[in-house]
Amino acid sequence: MSAPLVECVPNFSEGRRPEVVESLRTAIAALPGTLVLDVHSDRDHNRSVITFAGPAQAVTEAALRPSAWRRA
């Protein structure tokens, strides 16, 4: 039986600097096992949502690992 997959949909207070959003996306995607499913930015509300999924352990690490967010 394969491990269950989980999805994470964090909302970031950054929607006006595409390079920052891309840095966040890259940091998430760099963690083995995670797959970025969608990135949506709203310039007017300065918000971005990055949807990603994978095995629970990988997604938890991507969501909580401070070093992943420091690159942005």
Contacts in CASP RR format, 6 or more apart in sequence:
PFRMAT RR
TARGET T0000
AUTHOR 0000-0000-0000
METHOD contacts of the structure
MODEL  1
MSAPLVECVPNFSEGRRPEVVESLRTAIAALPGTLVLDVHSDRDHNRSVI
TFAGPAQAVTEAALRPSAWRRA
3 55 0 8 1.000
3 56 0 8 1.000
4 55 0 8 1.000
4 56 0 8 1.000
5 53 0 8 1.000
5 54 0 8 1.000
5 55 0 8 1.000
5 56 0 8 1.000
6 53 0 8 1.000
6 54 0 8 1.000
6 55 0 8 1.000
6 56 0 8 1.000
6 59 0 8 1.000
6 60 0 8 1.000
7 37 0 8 1.000
7 51 0 8 1.000
7 52 0 8 1.000
7 53 0 8 1.000
7 54 0 8 1.000
7 59 0 8 1.000
8 51 0 8 1.000
8 52 0 8 1.000
8 53 0 8 1.000
8 59 0 8 1.000
8 62 0 8 1.000
8 63 0 8 1.000
9 49 0 8 1.000
9 50 0 8 1.000
9 51 0 8 1.000
10 49 0 8 1.000
10 50 0 8 1.000
10 63 0 8 1.000
11 47 0 8 1.000
11 48 0 8 1.000
11 49 0 8 1.000
12 21 0 8 1.000
12 24 0 8 1.000
12 47 0 8 1.000
12 48 0 8 1.000
12 49 0 8 1.000
12 50 0 8 1.000
13 46 0 8 1.000
13 47 0 8 1.000
14 20 0 8 1.000
14 21 0 8 1.000
14 24 0 8 1.000
14 41 0 8 1.000
14 46 0 8 1.000
14 47 0 8 1.000
14 48 0 8 1.000
14 72 0 8 1.000
15 21 0 8 1.000
15 41 0 8 1.000
15 42 0 8 1.000
15 43 0 8 1.000
15 45 0 8 1.000
15 46 0 8 1.000
15 47 0 8 1.000
15 48 0 8 1.000
16 43 0 8 1.000
16 46 0 8 1.000
18 41 0 8 1.000
20 72 0 8 1.000
21 39 0 8 1.000
21 41 0 8 1.000
21 48 0 8 1.000
21 50 0 8 1.000
23 71 0 8 1.000
23 72 0 8 1.000
24 48 0 8 1.000
24 50 0 8 1.000
24 69 0 8 1.000
24 71 0 8 1.000
24 72 0 8 1.000
25 36 0 8 1.000
25 39 0 8 1.000
25 50 0 8 1.000
26 71 0 8 1.000
27 62 0 8 1.000
27 68 0 8 1.000
27 69 0 8 1.000
27 71 0 8 1.000
27 72 0 8 1.000
28 34 0 8 1.000
28 36 0 8 1.000
28 50 0 8 1.000
28 52 0 8 1.000
28 62 0 8 1.000
28 68 0 8 1.000
29 35 0 8 1.000
29 36 0 8 1.000
29 52 0 8 1.000
30 68 0 8 1.000
31 58 0 8 1.000
31 61 0 8 1.000
31 62 0 8 1.000
31 65 0 8 1.000
31 68 0 8 1.000
32 58 0 8 1.000
33 54 0 8 1.000
33 55 0 8 1.000
33 58 0 8 1.000
34 52 0 8 1.000
34 53 0 8 1.000
34 54 0 8 1.000
34 58 0 8 1.000
34 59 0 8 1.000
34 62 0 8 1.000
35 52 0 8 1.000
35 53 0 8 1.000
35 54 0 8 1.000
36 50 0 8 1.000
36 51 0 8 1.000
36 52 0 8 1.000
37 51 0 8 1.000
37 52 0 8 1.000
37 53 0 8 1.000
38 49 0 8 1.000
38 50 0 8 1.000
38 51 0 8 1.000
39 48 0 8 1.000
39 49 0 8 1.000
39 50 0 8 1.000
39 51 0 8 1.000
40 48 0 8 1.000
40 49 0 8 1.000
40 51 0 8 1.000
41 47 0 8 1.000
41 48 0 8 1.000
41 49 0 8 1.000
42 48 0 8 1.000
52 59 0 8 1.000
52 62 0 8 1.000
53 59 0 8 1.000
61 68 0 8 1.000
62 68 0 8 1.000
END
